[in-house]
Amino acid sequence: MLDAIRWDTDLIRRYDLAGPRYTSYPTAVQFDGHVGTFDLFHALRDSRKALRPLSLYVHVPFCANICYYCACNKVITKDRGRAQPYLQRLEQEIQLIACHLDPAQKVEQLHFGGGTPTFLSHDELRQLMAQLRKSFNLLDDDSGDYGIEIDPREADWSTMGLLRELGFNRVSIGLQDLDPTVQRAVNRLQSLEETRAVIDAARTLQFRSINIDLIYGLPRQTPENFARTVDEVINLQPDRLSVFNYAHLPERFMPQRRINSDELPTPAQKLEMLQGTIEQLTQAGYRYIGMDHFALPDDELAIAQEESTLQRNFQGYTTHGHCDLIGLGVSAISQIGDLYCQNSSDLNQYQNTLASAQLATSRGLLCNADDRLRRAVIQQLICNFSLEFTEIEHAFNIDFQGYFGALWPQLQGMAEDGLIELDNERITVLPAGRLLVRSVCMVFDAYLEQHNRQRFSRVI
């Protein structure tokens, strides 16, 4: 079965390297300022001509409180009035983008992220959704995957009712850890009762899917107290879980400088937490999808993986990788055909650019033939834990072993170590290698050696 994992401590210690999470290939590290608005308009035109379905990502950067571990693009403020000027510019961007697309292009997937999207008032959420519905072909039969990230401290039953009314049918709930000592160490006090209330509301209102985010490796965490958190989360029965490894990079993310590094668990303790979490979740019936993600067997992601149709993009694992992804808001990333482009990550610059009726595209990348080939290889490995050479050869008109001949010794070494099974027809990631699939993907990354690995989190 695809969810089988075998824990091999020696293998993990040898292959637990720093590397990309491959929500894209090439990764965002490769983006540069040579891509601009003209390239975006050209890609939108191609999308319109092909009538490709759409996935929309909307970034709401505001948070009322800072979480010390957070590496997201956010603006910490108690001033709720800051949302309205941002929404005005966001609506301008929506209009500028939408006029280059065809109304027949259906929005199969919608996701609000942040920040804290529920920082917005009920009226502001209504206003934003009304603009999206006016500009894009949002589905009104509840068949789309329309999700939003929720901070239970910023939501109640009325909020959940509003979100359901607006068309959302999936929620992703930030939890991270339930232990009060850990919560104080990262400045995120959130009770189990607050979290349960939001989940109860989501179930009563018939949201289709509930995801919970956890983080291991936070200050004052121990294998024992994190196991208690996982037990409590299992009792909440989310459809999906994301269990992330905390990457302590205070030189890059200023809020992390408030974390006392002496209180961080040791690497051995982190491994123990992960191993224990996998055992707990597996015993509770969850399947390991890959890259920190778990899902119940009847979840769409688990089914897609069984059927080898799972995909991955900037929104993580998805069943909508065939859609053109339109990113809206400060720092948002789009993937339209072979174009990646990102908006300015500076809030003032984003707003000022749109105030002059210009899109805020600041950098990006246009994939070449080699990028497309390697993207397909990495996608297959990271989603399905297997790669059939003939599929790649037919799609790209190459001889796989000839094209990647220089990599063969490295792949053979991984096969000898028990990470993968390798023959003349396919690569299969073995149960002992599934936790380390990023390391396998990194073999095919043509850009990796150009960059400082400290920019990336470790595999585990």
C-alpha positions in Angstrom: 0.0 0.0 0.0 1.1 3.5 -0.7 0.9 4.6 2.9 3.5 2.2 4.1 6.5 3.8 5.8 9.5 2.0 7.3 11.5 4.0 9.9 15.2 3.6 9.3 17.2 5.9 11.7 20.5 5.3 10.0 19.1 6.1 6.6 17.4 9.3 8.0 20.7 10.5 9.5 22.5 10.1 6.3 19.9 11.6 4.0 18.3 14.2 6.2 19.7 17.1 4.2 18.5 20.7 3.6 16.6 21.1 0.4 13.5 22.5 -1.3 9.9 21.4 -0.6 9.2 21.3 -4.4 5.9 23.1 -4.4 7.4 24.1 -7.8 10.3 23.2 -10.0 12.3 25.3 -10.6 11.7 26.6 -7.1 11.0 30.2 -6.1 14.7 30.7 -5.3 15.3 30.8 -9.1 12.9 33.6 -9.7 14.4 36.9 -11.0 13.4 40.4 -12.1 13.5 39.6 -15.8 9.9 38.4 -15.7 7.3 41.1 -15.5 3.8 42.2 -16.4 4.2 41.6 -20.1 5.0 38.0 -19.5 2.0 37.6 -17.3 -0.4 39.1 -19.8 1.1 36.7 -22.5 0.6 33.7 -20.2 -3.0 34.8 -19.4 -3.8 35.1 -23.1 -2.6 31.5 -23.7 -4.7 30.4 -20.7 -7.7 32.1 -22.2 -7.2 30.6 -25.6 -6.9 27.1 -24.2 -9.8 27.7 -21.8 -7.9 26.1 -19.0 -9.6 25.8 -15.6 -8.4 28.0 -12.8 -7.2 27.8 -9.2 -7.2 31.1 -7.3 -5.0 31.9 -4.3 -5.8 35.0 -2.3 -3.3 36.3 0.2 -4.5 38.3 3.2 -1.4 39.3 5.1 -2.7 40.7 8.3 -2.5 39.2 11.8 -3.5 40.7 15.1 -0.8 38.8 17.0 2.7 37.6 16.1 3.6 33.9 16.4 7.3 33.7 16.9 7.8 30.6 14.7 6.1 32.1 11.6 7.9 32.5 8.3 4.9 33.6 6.3 4.6 37.0 4.6 2.4 38.9 7.1 1.7 42.3 8.7 1.2 42.4 12.4 -1.3 45.0 13.4 -4.2 45.6 15.8 -5.5 48.3 13.4 -8.3 46.5 11.5 -8.6 49.7 9.4 -5.5 48.7 7.5 -7.5 46.0 5.7 -9.7 48.3 3.7 -7.0 50.1 1.6 -5.5 46.7 0.9 -8.8 45.3 -0.2 -9.2 48.2 -2.6 -5.9 47.4 -4.3 -6.6 43.7 -4.2 -9.9 44.3 -6.0 -8.1 46.4 -8.6 -5.7 43.5 -9.2 -8.6 41.0 -9.5 -10.2 43.2 -12.2 -6.9 43.7 -14.1 -6.2 40.0 -14.2 -9.8 38.9 -14.9 -10.2 41.0 -18.0 -7.5 38.9 -19.7 -9.3 35.6 -19.0 -12.4 34.1 -20.5 -15.6 34.0 -18.3 -15.9 30.3 -19.4 -12.8 29.4 -17.4 -14.2 27.7 -14.3 -12.5 28.3 -10.9 -12.2 24.7 -9.7 -10.1 25.6 -6.6 -10.0 28.7 -4.4 -7.9 29.2 -1.3 -7.6 32.1 1.1 -4.3 32.2 3.0 -2.2 34.6 5.0 -1.6 35.9 7.5 -5.1 35.4 9.0 -7.8 35.7 6.4 -10.4 36.0 9.2 -8.7 39.2 10.2 -11.2 40.7 7.7 -14.6 41.7 9.1 -17.7 39.9 7.9 -18.6 42.8 5.6 -15.0 42.8 4.1 -15.2 39.1 3.5 -18.5 39.5 1.7 -17.1 42.4 -0.3 -14.0 40.4 -1.4 -16.0 37.3 -2.4 -18.5 39.5 -4.3 -15.7 41.0 -6.3 -14.2 37.5 -7.0 -17.6 36.2 -8.1 -18.2 39.2 -10.3 -14.8 38.9 -12.0 -14.3 35.1 -12.2 -16.4 32.1 -12.9 -16.8 30.7 -9.4 -18.9 27.5 -9.1 -22.1 27.9 -7.2 -23.0 24.2 -6.8 -20.5 23.5 -4.0 -18.5 21.2 -6.3 -15.3 23.3 -6.2 -12.6 23.0 -3.6 -12.9 26.3 -1.9 -10.8 26.5 1.3 -9.7 29.1 3.8 -7.1 29.1 6.6 -8.6 29.6 10.1 -7.1 30.9 13.3 -9.6 29.6 15.9 -8.8 32.6 18.1 -10.2 34.8 15.3 -13.3 32.8 14.4 -16.6 31.7 16.0 -19.8 30.0 14.9 -21.0 33.1 13.1 -17.7 33.4 11.2 -18.0 29.7 10.1 -21.6 30.3 9.1 -20.6 33.3 7.0 -17.8 31.4 5.3 -20.1 28.5 4.4 -22.6 31.0 3.1 -19.9 32.6 0.9 -19.1 29.2 -0.7 -16.2 27.9 1.3 -16.3 24.1 1.9 -12.8 23.4 3.3 -11.0 24.8 6.3 -7.4 24.5 7.4 -6.9 25.2 11.1 -3.7 26.4 12.6 -3.0 24.6 15.9 0.7 23.8 16.0 0.8 22.5 19.6 -1.6 22.3 22.6 0.9 22.4 25.4 0.6 25.7 27.3 4.3 25.9 27.9 5.1 25.5 24.2 2.3 28.0 23.3 3.8 30.6 25.7 7.3 30.1 24.2 6.0 30.9 20.7 3.4 33.5 21.7 0.4 31.6 20.5 -2.1 30.8 23.3 -4.9 28.7 21.9 -7.0 26.3 23.9 -8.3 22.9 22.8 -11.8 24.2 23.4 -11.4 27.1 21.0 -10.2 24.7 18.3 -12.9 22.2 19.0 -15.6 24.8 18.7 -14.5 25.8 15.2 -14.3 22.2 14.1 -17.8 21.4 15.6 -19.1 24.4 13.7 -17.5 23.2 10.5 -19.0 19.8 10.8 -22.4 21.1 11.7 -22.3 23.4 8.7 -21.2 20.5 6.4 -17.8 21.8 5.4 -16.4 19.0 3.2 -12.9 18.8 4.7 -11.0 19.8 7.8 -7.2 20.1 7.9 -5.2 20.7 11.1 -1.6 22.0 11.0 0.9 20.9 13.6 4.6 21.8 14.0 7.3 19.7 15.7 10.6 21.1 16.8 9.2 24.1 18.7 10.8 25.4 21.9 9.9 23.4 25.1 8.5 20.6 23.0 9.3 17.1 24.2 8.4 13.7 22.6 6.0 13.2 25.5 4.1 16.4 25.5 3.9 16.5 21.6 2.5 12.9 21.7 -0.3 14.2 24.0 -1.1 17.0 21.4 -1.2 14.4 18.6 -3.6 12.2 20.7 -5.9 15.2 21.3 -5.8 16.0 17.6 -6.7 12.4 16.6 -9.7 12.7 18.8 -10.8 15.7 16.8 -10.8 13.5 13.7 -9.6 15.9 11.0 -9.7 14.7 7.4 -6.1 15.8 6.8 -3.1 16.7 8.9 0.0 18.6 8.1 2.8 17.9 10.5 5.6 20.3 9.7 9.2 20.4 10.9 10.0 23.7 12.4 13.0 25.3 10.6 14.8 27.7 13.0 16.2 30.4 10.6 16.3 33.6 12.8 18.8 35.2 10.3 16.0 35.2 7.7 12.8 35.5 9.8 12.9 38.3 12.4 10.1 36.9 14.7 12.1 33.8 15.2 14.8 35.8 17.0 12.4 36.0 20.0 12.7 32.2 20.4 15.3 31.0 22.9 17.4 28.6 20.9 18.4 26.8 24.1 14.8 25.7 24.5 14.6 24.0 21.1 14.5 20.2 21.2 17.6 18.3 20.0 17.7 16.7 16.6 17.3 13.3 18.3 14.2 14.5 20.1 12.8 15.8 16.8 13.3 12.5 15.2 11.6 10.8 18.1 8.6 13.2 17.8 8.3 12.5 14.1 8.6 8.7 14.6 6.0 8.7 17.4 3.6 10.9 15.4 3.8 8.6 12.4 3.0 5.6 14.6 0.1 7.4 16.3 -1.5 8.6 13.1 -0.9 5.3 11.3 -2.6 3.4 14.1 -5.5 5.8 14.0 -6.0 5.0 10.3 -4.3 7.9 8.6 -2.3 7.4 5.5 1.0 9.1 4.8 0.6 11.1 1.6 4.1 12.5 1.6 6.0 15.7 2.6 4.5 16.0 6.1 0.9 15.3 5.0 -1.5 12.7 6.3 -5.1 11.9 5.2 -7.9 9.5 6.0 -8.2 6.7 3.4 -11.4 8.2 1.9 -9.9 11.7 1.5 -9.5 12.9 -2.1 -5.7 13.1 -1.7 -5.4 9.5 -0.5 -7.6 8.3 -3.4 -5.7 10.4 -5.9 -2.4 8.9 -4.7 -3.8 5.4 -5.0 -4.9 6.2 -8.6 -1.6 8.0 -9.4 -3.3 11.3 -10.2 -2.0 13.3 -7.2 -0.2 16.5 -8.1 1.7 19.3 -6.3 1.8 23.0 -6.7 2.2 26.2 -4.5 -0.8 25.2 -2.6 0.8 21.8 -1.7 -0.6 18.4 -2.6 -3.7 18.9 -4.8 -6.0 17.2 -7.3 -6.1 20.4 -9.3 -2.6 20.6 -10.7 -4.0 20.8 -14.2 -5.4 24.2 -13.4 -3.7 27.5 -14.1 -2.9 29.0 -10.6 -3.6 32.7 -10.2 -2.0 34.3 -7.2 -3.7 37.5 -5.9 -2.4 39.8 -3.2 1.0 40.8 -1.8 3.7 38.1 -2.3 1.3 35.8 -4.1 2.7 33.4 -6.7 1.1 32.4 -10.0 1.8 29.4 -12.1 0.2 29.8 -15.6 1.4 27.3 -18.1 5.2 27.5 -18.1 5.3 30.9 -16.4 5.9 31.4 -12.7 5.5 35.0 -11.4 5.3 36.6 -8.0 3.9 39.8 -6.7 6.0 42.2 -4.7 6.4 41.0 -1.1 6.4 44.6 0.2 2.9 45.7 1.2 3.5 49.4 0.4 5.1 48.7 -3.0 2.2 46.3 -3.8 -0.4 48.9 -3.0 1.4 51.8 -4.6 2.0 49.9 -7.9 -1.7 49.0 -8.1 -2.7 52.6 -7.2 -1.0 53.5 -10.5 -3.1 50.9 -12.3 -0.2 48.6 -12.8 0.1 45.0 -11.7 2.6 44.3 -8.9 4.5 41.5 -10.6 8.1 41.8 -9.4 9.9 38.6 -10.4 9.4 35.1 -11.9 10.7 32.5 -14.3 9.7 31.1 -17.7 10.4 27.3 -17.8 12.6 25.9 -20.5 12.5 22.4 -22.0 14.8 21.0 -19.4 12.8 22.6 -16.6 9.6 21.0 -17.9 11.2 17.6 -18.0 12.7 17.7 -14.6 9.5 19.2 -13.2 7.6 16.1 -14.5 10.1 13.8 -13.0 10.1 15.4 -9.5 6.3 15.6 -9.6 5.9 11.9 -10.2 8.4 11.0 -7.5 7.1 13.4 -4.8 3.4 12.5 -5.4 3.4 8.9 -6.4 6.7 7.6 -5.0 7.4 6.0 -8.4 8.5 7.0 -11.9 8.0 5.1 -15.1 10.8 6.0 -17.6 8.6 5.2 -20.7 6.1 7.9 -19.6 8.7 10.5 -19.5 10.4 9.3 -22.7 7.1 9.5 -24.6 6.2 12.9 -23.2 9.5 14.5 -23.8 11.0 12.5 -26.7 14.2 11.5 -24.8 16.0 8.4 -23.7 15.8 8.6 -19.9 19.0 6.8 -19.0 20.9 8.7 -21.7 19.5 12.1 -20.6 20.2 11.5 -16.9 23.3 9.3 -17.3 25.4 11.6 -15.1 23.0 11.0 -12.2 23.0 7.2 -12.5 25.8 6.6 -10.0 24.0 8.7 -7.4 20.7 6.8 -8.0 22.5 3.5 -7.8 24.0 4.6 -4.4 20.5 5.3 -3.2 19.3 1.9 -4.4 22.2 0.2 -2.6 21.2 2.1 0.6 17.6 0.9 0.3 16.1 4.3 -0.4 14.8 3.4 -3.8 14.5 0.4 -6.2 16.1 1.1 -9.5 16.0 -0.8 -12.8 16.0 -0.1 -16.5 12.3 0.8 -16.5 11.4 2.7 -13.3 12.4 4.2 -10.0 10.3 3.1 -7.0 10.7 4.9 -3.7 10.8 2.2 -1.0 9.0 2.4 2.4 12.3 3.4 4.1 12.7 6.2 1.5 9.3 7.8 1.5 10.1 10.1 4.4 13.2 11.2 2.5 11.6 11.6 -1.0 12.8 15.2 -1.1 16.4 13.8 -1.1 15.5 11.6 -4.1 14.0 14.6 -5.9 17.1 16.7 -5.2 19.2 14.4 -7.4 17.2 15.7 -10.4 17.4 19.4 -9.4 19.7 21.1 -11.9 19.9 24.3 -9.8 20.5 23.0 -6.3 24.3 23.3 -6.2 24.1 27.0 -7.2 22.5 27.9 -3.9 23.3 28.0 -0.2 21.5 25.1 1.3 20.8 27.2 4.4 18.0 28.8 2.5 16.1 25.6 2.8 14.7 23.5 5.7 16.0 20.0 6.3 14.1 17.0 4.9 13.2 15.9 8.4 
